[in-house]
Amino acid sequence: MSVQSIGIVIVAAGRGERAGQSAEGPKQYRRIGGKAVIARTLERFLGWPDCGPVAVALHRDDHGLFDAAVPLRDPRLIVVEGGPTRQASTLVALRALADKGISHVMVHDAVRPFIDNGLLDRIAHALDAADGVLPALPVADTLKKVEHGRVATTVDRSRLYAAQTPQAFPFPSILDAHERAHQAGRADFTDDAAIAEWVGINVRLVEGSPDNVKLTLARDIAAADERLSAMPFPDIRTGNGYDVHAFEAGDHVTLCGVDIAFGQKLSGHSDADVALHALTDALLSTCGEGDIGVHFPPSDPKWKGAASHIFLAHAAGLVRAKGGRIAHADVTLIAEAPKIGPHRAAMTARIGEILGISADRVSVKATTNEKLGFVGRGEGIAAIATATVAYPGSVPA
């Protein structure tokens, strides 16, 4: 598999007439389980470890709806204005990814919010330098060909499959295919695999997921809402994290995402925000995703000097991709200096912003080490963090 970086296209410019009218807007903005469909779809992708830049194609009238549905912007998100058809919107989004250094791209319908990491991994593992990959399920129903309102014949279903998204391709090939279709005036393709077939790109199948349903009708949205809202016995998990960084020469420290003027800085491969590192580990522990070093190894030069809010947002995305709801985050900073009190409100607000929760669900405390140990000697800062997350289902008996 010659995959360096995978970009994502989310097609979200449709009007969704078959779902009926709603005060919430088109179906991608309807709320399921208390959150807009498009927000849930984006969380699934942004929480996938191999997710690169994400281009979202919106209808020109929907920017306000999108801002309300996705108020916290991951730095990987690119918002573009879509075209009059799905095909046109996809081309606009692909063009927006052209300078992002990706080798492959996945194109996905915004109204398939139940995509999961297992399916994304299957698609990614099947990618190579030449072929496209299509998730699909064999057709289970008996199919009839109808003429003039009457059954003409029964169709052999043995080689028929129902296509899903995301459909994945080598990026240069599918961008070129879309450009050629545009130049030829072809606007009748129903999905990206059809365009790939038209230009001669081989498309291979991987097993789709029965859960990866497309929300088309009002009853589909109602069923999705019921599925996500049903949590009679939530599985409450608590995760802990601990981190420490030494001081080195500098003029400020970054704690809880807030820069504080100080006579030294914390030493680390990233910005060394000891508080966000500990909280990242606490969140990852609630869903069995290892620790911060697994996802952002210090040996990888691309994370040198990185802002730690990237790590925390990634952990929150993994939690939400597994259906988790972050209920509370608690951080205790252990330091002789600097003083934390004057910055506490800014810290709680910043953590809440990163996690997508209100500031009253965040606690930041500080204590000294009573002049004992490395902290007491003013050699560094330690942090302890606790995260509380509710997951669907119930605690095993």
C-alpha positions as CSV (number, residue, x, y, z in Angstrom):
1,M,0.0,0.0,0.0
2,S,1.6,3.2,-1.1
3,V,-0.5,5.6,0.9
4,Q,1.2,8.7,2.4
5,S,-1.7,10.9,3.5
6,I,-5.4,10.4,3.1
7,G,-7.6,13.5,2.5
8,I,-11.4,13.5,3.0
9,V,-14.2,15.1,0.9
10,I,-17.5,15.5,2.7
11,V,-20.3,16.3,0.2
12,A,-22.9,18.4,2.0
13,A,-24.5,20.8,-0.5
14,G,-27.7,18.8,-1.2
15,R,-31.2,19.9,-0.3
16,G,-32.5,16.5,0.8
17,E,-36.0,17.0,-0.5
18,R,-37.0,13.4,0.1
19,A,-36.5,13.9,3.9
20,G,-39.2,16.6,3.9
21,Q,-39.1,20.1,5.3
22,S,-37.8,21.0,8.7
23,A,-37.0,24.1,10.7
24,E,-33.6,22.7,11.3
25,G,-32.8,22.9,7.5
26,P,-31.7,20.2,5.0
27,K,-31.3,16.7,6.4
28,Q,-27.5,17.0,7.0
29,Y,-28.4,19.6,9.7
30,R,-31.2,17.7,11.4
31,R,-30.4,16.7,14.9
32,I,-29.9,13.0,15.9
33,G,-29.1,12.3,19.5
34,G,-29.0,16.0,20.1
35,K,-26.4,16.8,17.5
36,A,-26.5,17.7,13.8
37,V,-26.0,14.8,11.3
38,I,-23.0,16.5,9.6
39,A,-21.3,17.2,13.0
40,R,-21.5,13.5,13.8
41,T,-20.1,12.5,10.4
42,L,-17.2,14.9,10.8
43,E,-16.5,13.6,14.3
44,R,-16.2,10.1,12.9
45,F,-13.6,11.1,10.4
46,L,-11.7,13.6,12.5
47,G,-11.4,10.9,15.2
48,W,-9.9,8.4,12.8
49,P,-6.1,8.2,13.3
50,D,-5.3,8.3,9.5
51,C,-7.5,11.3,8.8
52,G,-5.7,14.1,6.8
53,P,-7.2,17.4,5.6
54,V,-11.1,17.4,5.3
55,A,-12.8,19.5,2.6
56,V,-16.5,20.0,3.2
57,A,-18.6,21.2,0.3
58,L,-21.6,23.3,1.5
59,H,-24.6,24.9,-0.3
60,R,-24.1,28.6,-0.6
61,D,-27.1,29.2,1.7
62,D,-25.9,26.9,4.5
63,H,-22.8,28.6,6.0
64,G,-24.8,29.8,9.0
65,L,-26.3,26.3,9.5
66,F,-22.8,24.7,9.3
67,D,-21.3,27.3,11.7
68,A,-24.1,26.5,14.3
69,A,-23.7,22.7,13.8
70,V,-19.9,22.7,13.9
71,P,-18.9,25.7,16.1
72,L,-15.4,24.3,17.0
73,R,-13.2,24.1,13.9
74,D,-10.6,21.4,13.7
75,P,-7.6,22.9,11.9
76,R,-7.9,20.2,9.3
77,L,-11.3,21.4,8.1
78,I,-11.5,23.3,4.8
79,V,-15.0,24.7,3.9
80,V,-15.8,25.3,0.2
81,E,-19.0,26.3,-1.6
82,G,-20.4,23.4,-3.6
83,G,-22.0,23.3,-7.0
84,P,-25.4,22.5,-8.3
85,T,-24.9,18.7,-8.3
86,R,-23.1,16.2,-6.1
87,Q,-20.6,15.7,-8.9
88,A,-19.9,19.4,-9.1
89,S,-19.5,19.8,-5.4
90,T,-17.0,16.9,-5.3
91,L,-14.9,18.5,-7.9
92,V,-14.8,21.8,-6.0
93,A,-13.7,20.0,-2.8
94,L,-11.1,17.9,-4.7
95,R,-9.6,21.1,-6.1
96,A,-9.4,22.5,-2.6
97,L,-7.2,19.5,-1.6
98,A,-4.9,19.8,-4.5
99,D,-2.1,21.6,-2.7
100,K,-2.4,19.6,0.6
101,G,0.2,16.9,-0.2
102,I,-2.2,14.0,0.0
103,S,-1.7,10.8,-2.0
104,H,-5.3,9.4,-1.7
105,V,-8.7,10.7,-1.0
106,M,-12.0,9.4,0.4
107,V,-15.3,10.9,-0.8
108,H,-18.2,10.5,1.6
109,D,-21.8,11.6,1.9
110,A,-22.4,13.9,4.9
111,V,-25.6,12.0,5.7
112,R,-23.9,8.7,6.5
113,P,-23.0,9.5,10.2
114,F,-22.5,5.9,11.3
115,I,-19.2,5.3,9.5
116,D,-16.8,3.6,11.9
117,N,-13.0,3.1,12.2
118,G,-13.2,-0.5,11.2
119,L,-14.7,0.3,7.8
120,L,-12.3,3.2,7.3
121,D,-9.4,0.9,8.1
122,R,-10.6,-1.7,5.6
123,I,-10.8,0.9,2.9
124,A,-7.4,2.4,3.7
125,H,-5.7,-1.0,3.8
126,A,-7.1,-1.9,0.3
127,L,-5.7,1.3,-1.3
128,D,-2.7,1.2,-3.7
129,A,-1.2,3.5,-6.2
130,A,-3.6,2.6,-9.0
131,D,-7.0,1.3,-8.0
132,G,-10.1,2.8,-6.4
133,V,-11.8,1.1,-3.5
134,L,-15.6,0.9,-3.1
135,P,-17.3,-0.4,0.1
136,A,-20.4,-2.3,-0.8
137,L,-22.8,-5.0,0.5
138,P,-24.3,-7.8,-1.5
139,V,-28.0,-7.1,-2.4
140,A,-30.1,-9.3,-0.2
141,D,-33.6,-8.6,-1.6
142,T,-35.0,-10.3,-4.7
143,L,-35.0,-7.8,-7.5
144,K,-37.7,-7.4,-10.2
145,K,-37.5,-5.6,-13.5
146,V,-40.8,-3.7,-14.1
147,E,-42.3,-2.6,-17.4
148,H,-45.6,-0.6,-17.5
149,G,-46.3,-1.3,-13.8
150,R,-46.0,-5.0,-14.1
151,V,-43.1,-7.4,-13.3
152,A,-41.3,-8.3,-16.5
153,T,-38.6,-10.5,-15.1
154,T,-36.6,-11.4,-12.0
155,V,-33.1,-10.0,-12.0
156,D,-30.2,-12.2,-11.0
157,R,-28.8,-10.7,-7.9
158,S,-25.7,-13.0,-7.5
159,R,-23.3,-10.3,-8.7
160,L,-25.2,-7.2,-7.5
161,Y,-23.9,-5.0,-4.7
162,A,-25.2,-1.9,-3.0
163,A,-22.5,0.8,-3.1
164,Q,-21.7,2.9,0.0
165,T,-19.3,5.7,0.8
166,P,-16.6,6.7,1.5
167,Q,-15.2,5.7,-2.0
168,A,-11.5,6.0,-2.1
169,F,-9.0,6.6,-4.9
170,P,-5.4,7.8,-5.6
171,F,-5.9,11.5,-5.4
172,P,-4.3,12.6,-8.8
173,S,-6.3,10.0,-10.7
174,I,-9.8,10.9,-9.3
175,L,-9.1,14.6,-9.6
176,D,-8.2,14.1,-13.2
177,A,-11.2,12.0,-13.8
178,H,-13.5,14.6,-12.4
179,E,-11.8,17.3,-14.4
180,R,-12.3,15.3,-17.6
181,A,-15.9,14.7,-16.9
182,H,-16.4,18.4,-16.3
183,Q,-14.7,19.3,-19.5
184,A,-16.8,16.7,-21.4
185,G,-20.0,18.2,-20.0
186,R,-20.8,15.0,-18.3
187,A,-22.9,15.7,-15.1
188,D,-24.9,12.4,-14.9
189,F,-22.6,10.3,-12.8
190,T,-24.3,9.1,-9.6
191,D,-21.1,8.4,-7.6
192,D,-17.3,8.7,-7.9
193,A,-16.9,5.1,-8.7
194,A,-18.9,5.6,-11.9
195,I,-16.6,8.4,-13.0
196,A,-13.6,6.2,-12.2
197,E,-15.1,3.4,-14.4
198,W,-15.7,5.9,-17.2
199,V,-12.0,6.9,-17.4
200,G,-10.7,3.3,-16.9
201,I,-9.7,3.3,-13.2
202,N,-10.1,-0.2,-11.7
203,V,-12.4,-0.1,-8.7
204,R,-12.1,-3.0,-6.1
205,L,-14.7,-3.9,-3.5
206,V,-14.3,-4.2,0.2
207,E,-17.0,-5.3,2.6
208,G,-19.2,-2.4,3.6
209,S,-21.0,-2.0,6.9
210,P,-24.8,-2.5,7.5
211,D,-24.6,0.3,10.0
212,N,-23.2,2.7,7.4
213,V,-26.7,3.7,6.3
214,K,-27.6,6.8,4.3
215,L,-30.2,9.0,5.9
216,T,-32.6,9.7,3.0
217,L,-36.1,9.9,4.3
218,A,-37.7,11.4,7.4
219,R,-38.1,8.0,9.0
220,D,-34.4,7.3,8.5
221,I,-33.6,10.4,10.5
222,A,-36.1,9.5,13.2
223,A,-34.6,6.0,13.5
224,A,-31.1,7.4,13.8
225,D,-32.2,9.8,16.5
226,E,-33.8,7.0,18.5
227,R,-30.7,4.9,18.1
228,L,-28.4,7.6,19.4
229,S,-30.8,8.9,22.1
230,A,-31.3,5.5,23.7
231,M,-28.9,5.4,26.6
232,P,-30.9,4.1,29.6
233,F,-27.8,2.7,31.4
234,P,-24.8,4.7,30.3
235,D,-21.3,3.2,30.7
236,I,-19.5,5.8,32.7
237,R,-15.7,5.6,32.5
238,T,-13.0,7.6,34.3
239,G,-9.5,8.0,32.9
240,N,-6.4,9.4,34.5
241,G,-3.3,11.0,33.0
242,Y,0.0,12.3,34.4
243,D,2.7,14.2,32.8
244,V,5.8,16.2,33.8
245,H,8.1,18.6,31.9
246,A,11.3,20.2,33.0
247,F,12.1,23.9,32.7
248,E,14.6,25.3,30.2
249,A,15.6,28.8,29.1
250,G,12.6,30.8,27.7
251,D,10.2,33.6,28.3
252,H,6.8,31.9,28.7
253,V,5.0,28.6,29.6
254,T,2.0,27.2,27.9
255,L,-0.5,25.6,30.3
256,C,-4.0,24.4,29.5
257,G,-3.6,26.1,26.1
258,V,-2.9,29.5,27.6
259,D,0.5,31.3,27.2
260,I,1.8,32.7,30.5
261,A,4.8,35.1,30.6
262,F,7.5,33.5,32.7
263,G,11.3,33.5,33.1
264,Q,11.6,30.0,31.7
265,K,9.7,27.6,29.4
266,L,8.9,24.0,29.6
267,S,11.1,21.6,27.6
268,G,9.4,19.1,25.2
269,H,9.1,17.9,21.6
270,S,5.8,19.8,21.2
271,D,4.9,23.0,23.1
272,A,5.2,20.9,26.3
273,D,1.8,21.8,27.6
274,V,2.0,19.4,30.6
275,A,-1.7,19.9,31.4
276,L,-3.1,19.1,28.0
277,H,-0.8,16.2,27.7
278,A,-2.1,14.7,30.9
279,L,-5.7,15.4,29.9
280,T,-5.1,13.8,26.5
281,D,-3.9,10.6,28.2
282,A,-6.9,10.7,30.5
283,L,-9.3,10.8,27.6
284,L,-7.5,8.1,25.6
285,S,-7.6,5.8,28.6
286,T,-11.5,5.9,28.6
287,C,-11.7,4.2,25.2
288,G,-8.6,1.9,25.3
289,E,-6.7,4.0,22.7
290,G,-3.3,3.9,24.5
291,D,-1.5,7.1,25.3
292,I,-0.3,10.3,23.6
293,G,2.9,8.7,22.5
294,V,1.1,6.1,20.5
295,H,-0.7,8.7,18.4
296,F,1.9,11.5,18.4
297,P,5.3,9.9,18.9
298,P,8.1,12.3,19.9
299,S,10.3,10.6,17.4
300,D,8.2,12.0,14.6
301,P,9.6,15.4,13.5
302,K,6.3,16.7,12.3
303,W,5.1,17.1,15.9
304,K,8.1,19.2,16.9
305,G,6.8,22.4,18.4
306,A,3.2,21.4,17.7
307,A,0.4,23.0,19.7
308,S,-0.9,20.5,22.2
309,H,-4.5,21.4,21.5
310,I,-4.1,19.3,18.4
311,F,-3.5,16.2,20.6
312,L,-6.4,16.9,22.9
313,A,-8.8,17.5,20.1
314,H,-7.7,14.3,18.5
315,A,-8.4,12.3,21.7
316,A,-11.8,14.0,22.0
317,G,-12.5,13.0,18.4
318,L,-11.6,9.3,19.2
319,V,-13.9,9.4,22.2
320,R,-16.8,10.8,20.2
321,A,-16.2,8.3,17.3
322,K,-17.0,5.6,19.8
323,G,-20.1,7.3,20.9
324,G,-18.6,8.8,24.0
325,R,-19.9,12.1,25.6
326,I,-17.3,14.0,27.6
327,A,-19.0,14.9,30.9
328,H,-16.1,16.4,32.9
329,A,-12.4,17.2,32.7
330,D,-10.3,17.9,35.8
331,V,-6.7,19.1,35.8
332,T,-4.4,19.7,38.8
333,L,-1.2,21.5,38.1
334,I,1.7,21.0,40.6
335,A,4.2,23.9,40.5
336,E,5.9,26.4,42.7
337,A,5.5,29.0,39.9
338,P,4.0,30.6,37.9
339,K,0.8,31.6,39.7
340,I,-2.2,29.8,38.2
341,G,-5.0,31.7,39.8
342,P,-5.0,34.7,37.5
343,H,-5.2,32.5,34.5
344,R,-7.7,29.9,35.7
345,A,-10.8,31.3,33.9
346,A,-8.9,31.5,30.6
347,M,-7.7,27.9,31.1
348,T,-11.1,26.4,31.8
349,A,-12.6,28.3,28.9
350,R,-9.8,27.1,26.5
351,I,-10.1,23.4,27.5
352,G,-13.9,23.6,27.2
353,E,-13.5,25.1,23.7
354,I,-11.1,22.3,22.6
355,L,-13.3,19.6,24.0
356,G,-16.6,21.1,22.9
357,I,-18.1,21.3,26.4
358,S,-19.1,24.2,28.6
359,A,-16.5,25.7,31.0
360,D,-18.5,24.6,34.0
361,R,-17.6,21.0,33.1
362,V,-13.9,21.9,33.4
363,S,-11.9,22.2,36.6
364,V,-8.4,23.6,36.8
365,K,-6.6,23.6,40.2
366,A,-3.1,24.2,41.3
367,T,-0.9,23.3,44.3
368,T,2.7,23.5,45.2
369,N,4.9,20.6,46.2
370,E,5.9,22.3,49.5
371,K,9.5,22.8,48.3
372,L,9.9,19.0,48.0
373,G,11.4,17.1,45.1
374,F,12.1,18.4,41.6
375,V,8.9,20.5,41.5
376,G,9.7,22.0,44.9
377,R,13.1,22.9,43.7
378,G,11.6,24.8,40.8
379,E,12.9,22.4,38.1
380,G,9.7,21.7,36.3
381,I,5.9,21.3,36.4
382,A,3.7,18.2,36.8
383,A,0.1,17.7,36.0
384,I,-2.6,15.2,37.0
385,A,-5.8,15.0,34.9
386,T,-9.0,13.1,35.2
387,A,-11.7,12.7,32.5
388,T,-15.2,11.4,32.9
389,V,-16.9,10.1,29.8
390,A,-20.3,8.4,29.2
391,Y,-20.4,5.7,26.5
392,P,-23.5,4.0,25.0
393,G,-24.5,0.7,26.5
394,S,-24.2,-0.6,30.1
395,V,-21.5,-1.7,32.4
396,P,-20.8,-5.4,31.9
397,A,-22.2,-7.7,34.6
